[in-house]
Amino acid sequence: MSTMLLSIKPQYAKVILEGKKQYEFRKSKPKQNVTRIIFYASSPQKEVVGEAEIETILEGTPTEIWEIAKTAAGITKKFFFSYYQGKNKAFAYKLKNVKVYDK
């Protein structure tokens, strides 16, 4: 069991903490078995805002991952595919038990 700290843009941290974004998309998979993520909202917010457990890590082509995650992606299809442009592998962390930190 391991924890990782992820830096994400404040607008995406907000939708994760609101429960609207249930997947965190990445271009690579962590080297060790990670079961929990702590979210750091980057500039201009610059603070640790919450955490979530990882239910599962999905791996596949961007098209395969989009088909699975699109209803709870919290981002647009256009943004998703621009993020993975030129990549043939995508990773998605399915989040659960999201906790919002108090200031």
Secondary structure by P-SEA (a helix, b strand, c coil): cbbbbbbbcaaaaaaaaacccccccccccccccccbbbbbbccccccccbbbbbcccccccaaaaaaaccccccccaaaaaaaaccccbbbbbbccccccccc
